[in-house]
Amino acid sequence: MFVFRVLASGSSGNAFVLRTDTATLLFEAGLRLPRLSKYLASEGIATSDLSAVLVSHEHRDHCVGAEELASEHGTPVIANEQVLRACGLAHLASVDAMPVGQTRRFGDIEVTSFPLEHDAIRHVGFFVRSQGRTLTIATDTGKATGDLRDAVSESDLVVIEANHDLHMLQTGPYPYHLRRRVGGPRGHLSNLQAGGIIVKHVKRPDVRVWLAHLSKENNTPLLALRTVRRVLQAEGMTLNVEVAQRDRPSLRWTGAPRPRQLSLLQHEGSVVA
């Protein structure tokens, strides 16, 4: 078994779940527990089934449900030490610090964290390897880091932020200081920036791309899709590109395993049973 599913992805909450024969991982816990439990149950997953939840940074749309999972269900919460402290989770018995750049194994799933640029404490993305498949989860970043480029180039599935349309951001309801933050190098990727990263660093035509973390105020799914596809077409690229829904379960990926060489992001790590 291998199923990766978007439960929600947007400024109102983010959660992704990966289920295999030996582990079930939740990436981000940006939904309150009742809603998160409901979405997990729709996939046949109980909160008690979770092997761990991995949190990228301390903003509430990524971590609000983590304390409830840890305190009410004893779910291990994994993040780097700075993020655990910033989320107010460091005191909980079931938390576990995972330094940035470390690889951790959960059953047959390997997860490597890598740094991203965002106005948060030690914010990270995740590069995941399992059963011959690789995927990247990278939201909340204002620009492409070298580690992000490496992860994208090695992935069979790329989940990447396409937060805003530049024109909508500039002419929309946000005050100037917020527009500047969102569009800055430690803010969020625009549709055009996401398209540029995909064009430059996706290496194969069979790679799947999911656009995630769309803004409710400054983007639409259709606009994000059209913009990214236009960038790809200008470079003669054709890829399977889809949009994750902000507030409900949407995309699902099972993927086909393929042989590959040793990953550039492979690090010596630890094993979680």
C-alpha positions as CSV (number, residue, x, y, z in Angstrom):
1,M,0.0,0.0,0.0
2,F,1.1,3.5,-0.8
3,V,-1.4,6.5,-0.7
4,F,-0.5,10.2,-0.4
5,R,-3.5,12.5,0.1
6,V,-4.1,16.2,0.5
7,L,-6.5,16.8,3.4
8,A,-6.3,20.6,3.1
9,S,-3.8,23.2,1.9
10,G,-4.3,26.9,2.3
11,S,-3.9,29.8,4.8
12,S,-6.8,28.3,6.8
13,G,-5.1,25.0,7.4
14,N,-2.7,22.5,5.9
15,A,-2.5,18.7,6.3
16,F,-1.2,15.9,4.1
17,V,-1.2,12.2,4.9
18,L,0.9,9.4,3.6
19,R,-0.1,5.8,4.4
20,T,1.9,2.7,3.6
21,D,1.9,-0.9,4.8
22,T,4.1,-0.1,7.8
23,A,3.5,3.6,8.7
24,T,1.0,6.5,8.5
25,L,2.5,10.0,8.6
26,L,0.7,13.3,8.8
27,F,2.7,16.2,7.4
28,E,1.4,19.4,9.0
29,A,-1.4,19.6,11.5
30,G,-2.9,22.9,10.6
31,L,-6.5,21.9,11.3
32,R,-8.3,21.6,14.7
33,L,-8.6,18.1,15.9
34,P,-12.4,17.5,15.1
35,R,-12.0,18.5,11.5
36,L,-8.7,16.8,11.1
37,S,-10.1,13.6,12.6
38,K,-13.1,13.8,10.2
39,Y,-10.8,14.1,7.2
40,L,-8.6,11.3,8.3
41,A,-11.6,9.1,9.0
42,S,-12.8,9.7,5.4
43,E,-9.5,7.9,4.4
44,G,-10.1,5.1,6.8
45,I,-7.5,6.4,9.2
46,A,-8.1,6.9,13.0
47,T,-6.0,9.4,14.9
48,S,-4.6,6.5,16.8
49,D,-3.2,5.1,13.5
50,L,-0.8,8.0,13.0
51,S,2.9,6.9,13.4
52,A,3.9,10.6,13.8
53,V,3.0,14.1,12.7
54,L,5.8,16.3,11.1
55,V,5.5,20.0,11.5
56,S,7.4,22.5,9.2
57,H,7.0,25.7,11.2
58,E,5.1,27.5,14.0
59,H,2.4,29.3,12.0
60,R,-1.1,28.1,13.2
61,D,-2.2,26.9,9.7
62,H,0.6,24.2,10.0
63,C,0.6,23.3,13.7
64,V,-2.7,24.2,15.5
65,G,-3.7,20.5,15.8
66,A,-0.3,19.2,16.8
67,E,-0.7,19.8,20.6
68,E,-4.2,18.2,20.6
69,L,-2.8,15.1,18.8
70,A,0.1,14.8,21.2
71,S,-1.8,15.5,24.4
72,E,-5.0,13.6,23.7
73,H,-3.6,10.7,21.6
74,G,0.1,10.6,22.4
75,T,0.9,11.1,18.7
76,P,4.7,11.7,18.3
77,V,5.2,15.3,17.0
78,I,8.4,15.7,15.0
79,A,10.0,19.0,14.2
80,N,13.3,20.8,14.7
81,E,14.0,22.1,18.2
82,Q,13.4,25.7,17.4
83,V,10.0,25.0,15.8
84,L,8.9,22.8,18.7
85,R,9.7,25.7,21.1
86,A,8.0,28.3,18.9
87,C,4.9,26.1,18.6
88,G,4.7,25.7,22.4
89,L,5.2,21.9,22.1
90,A,8.6,21.4,23.6
91,H,7.1,20.5,27.0
92,L,5.1,17.6,25.7
93,A,6.3,14.0,26.4
94,S,5.7,12.8,22.9
95,V,7.6,15.4,20.9
96,D,10.9,14.5,19.2
97,A,13.4,17.0,17.8
98,M,14.6,16.3,14.3
99,P,17.4,18.6,13.2
100,V,17.2,20.3,9.9
101,G,18.8,18.2,7.2
102,Q,18.4,14.9,9.1
103,T,16.7,11.8,7.6
104,R,14.3,10.0,9.8
105,R,12.8,6.6,9.0
106,F,9.3,5.6,10.0
107,G,8.7,2.0,8.9
108,D,9.2,2.0,5.2
109,I,9.1,5.8,4.8
110,E,12.2,8.0,4.9
111,V,11.8,11.7,5.5
112,T,14.5,14.4,5.1
113,S,13.8,18.0,6.1
114,F,15.5,20.8,4.3
115,P,15.5,24.6,4.9
116,L,13.1,27.0,3.2
117,E,13.0,30.8,3.2
118,H,10.0,32.1,5.2
119,D,9.3,34.5,8.0
120,A,9.3,31.7,10.5
121,I,11.7,29.9,12.9
122,R,13.8,27.3,11.0
123,H,11.1,26.6,8.5
124,V,11.6,23.4,6.5
125,G,10.2,21.4,3.6
126,F,10.1,17.7,3.4
127,F,11.6,15.2,0.9
128,V,10.0,11.8,1.2
129,R,11.2,8.4,-0.1
130,S,9.2,5.2,0.2
131,Q,8.8,2.0,-1.9
132,G,10.8,3.5,-4.8
133,R,8.8,6.7,-4.9
134,T,9.9,10.2,-4.0
135,L,7.9,13.3,-3.3
136,T,8.6,16.9,-2.1
137,I,6.3,19.0,0.1
138,A,7.3,22.7,-0.1
139,T,4.9,25.4,0.9
140,D,5.5,28.8,2.7
141,T,8.6,29.9,0.9
142,G,9.4,33.2,-0.8
143,K,12.1,31.9,-3.1
144,A,13.8,28.7,-4.2
145,T,16.7,27.5,-2.0
146,G,19.3,25.2,-3.3
147,D,17.8,22.4,-1.2
148,L,14.4,23.0,-2.7
149,R,15.8,22.8,-6.2
150,D,17.6,19.6,-5.4
151,A,14.5,18.1,-3.9
152,V,12.3,19.0,-6.9
153,S,14.8,17.6,-9.3
154,E,14.6,14.2,-7.6
155,S,10.9,13.9,-7.0
156,D,8.2,11.9,-8.7
157,L,5.6,14.2,-7.1
158,V,6.2,17.9,-6.4
159,V,3.8,19.6,-4.0
160,I,4.7,23.2,-4.3
161,E,3.2,26.5,-3.2
162,A,1.5,28.7,-5.8
163,N,0.1,31.2,-3.2
164,H,-0.8,34.3,-5.2
165,D,-1.3,36.0,-8.5
166,L,0.9,39.1,-8.6
167,H,-1.8,41.3,-10.0
168,M,-4.4,40.1,-7.5
169,L,-2.0,40.7,-4.7
170,Q,-1.1,44.2,-5.8
171,T,-4.7,45.3,-6.4
172,G,-6.4,43.3,-3.7
173,P,-7.6,44.1,-0.2
174,Y,-4.3,43.5,1.7
175,P,-2.6,46.6,3.2
176,Y,0.8,47.6,1.8
177,H,2.8,46.0,4.6
178,L,1.1,42.6,4.1
179,R,1.4,42.8,0.3
180,R,5.1,43.4,0.8
181,R,5.5,40.5,3.2
182,V,3.6,38.0,1.1
183,G,5.4,39.0,-2.1
184,G,8.8,39.2,-0.5
185,P,11.7,36.7,-0.4
186,R,10.6,35.4,3.0
187,G,6.9,35.3,2.1
188,H,5.2,33.1,-0.4
189,L,5.7,31.9,-4.0
190,S,3.6,33.4,-6.7
191,N,2.1,31.4,-9.5
192,L,4.9,32.7,-11.8
193,Q,7.6,31.7,-9.3
194,A,6.2,28.3,-8.9
195,G,6.1,27.8,-12.6
196,G,9.7,29.0,-12.9
197,I,10.9,26.5,-10.4
198,I,9.0,23.7,-12.1
199,V,10.4,24.5,-15.5
200,K,14.0,24.8,-14.3
201,H,14.2,21.8,-12.0
202,V,11.6,19.1,-12.9
203,K,13.7,16.6,-14.9
204,R,11.2,14.2,-16.4
205,P,7.8,14.4,-18.2
206,D,6.2,11.8,-15.9
207,V,6.6,13.9,-12.8
208,R,3.3,15.0,-11.2
209,V,2.9,18.6,-9.8
210,W,0.4,19.7,-7.3
211,L,0.0,23.4,-6.7
212,A,-0.7,24.1,-3.0
213,H,-1.3,26.7,-0.4
214,L,-3.4,29.0,-2.7
215,S,-4.5,32.3,-1.1
216,K,-8.3,32.7,-0.9
217,E,-8.0,36.5,-1.5
218,N,-5.2,36.7,-4.0
219,N,-5.5,33.6,-6.2
220,T,-7.9,31.2,-7.8
221,P,-7.4,27.5,-8.7
222,L,-8.1,28.2,-12.4
223,L,-5.7,31.2,-12.5
224,A,-2.9,29.3,-10.8
225,L,-3.3,26.4,-13.2
226,R,-3.5,28.6,-16.2
227,T,-0.4,30.6,-15.2
228,V,1.8,27.6,-14.4
229,R,0.7,25.8,-17.6
230,R,1.5,28.9,-19.6
231,V,5.0,29.0,-18.2
232,L,5.5,25.4,-19.0
233,Q,4.2,25.7,-22.5
234,A,6.5,28.6,-23.2
235,E,9.4,26.2,-22.5
236,G,7.8,23.4,-24.5
237,M,7.1,21.3,-21.4
238,T,4.0,19.2,-20.8
239,L,3.4,18.0,-17.2
240,N,0.5,16.7,-15.2
241,V,-0.3,19.8,-13.0
242,E,-3.2,19.8,-10.6
243,V,-4.4,22.1,-7.8
244,A,-4.9,21.1,-4.1
245,Q,-8.1,22.4,-2.5
246,R,-7.7,24.8,0.3
247,D,-10.3,23.5,2.7
248,R,-11.2,19.9,2.0
249,P,-9.6,16.6,1.0
250,S,-8.7,16.6,-2.7
251,L,-5.7,15.1,-4.5
252,R,-4.5,11.5,-4.2
253,W,-1.3,9.9,-5.4
254,T,-0.2,6.3,-5.4
255,G,2.6,6.6,-8.0
256,A,4.6,3.9,-9.6
257,P,7.9,3.0,-8.1
258,R,11.0,3.3,-10.3
259,P,14.7,2.4,-9.7
260,R,17.0,5.4,-9.0
261,Q,20.5,6.2,-7.9
262,L,21.4,7.4,-4.4
263,S,19.6,10.6,-3.5
264,L,21.5,13.9,-3.2
265,L,19.3,14.5,-0.1
266,Q,20.2,11.1,1.5
267,H,21.6,11.7,5.0
268,E,22.5,9.4,7.8
269,G,19.4,9.4,10.0
270,S,17.6,7.5,12.7
271,V,14.8,5.0,12.7
272,V,11.4,5.3,14.4
273,A,9.7,2.0,14.9
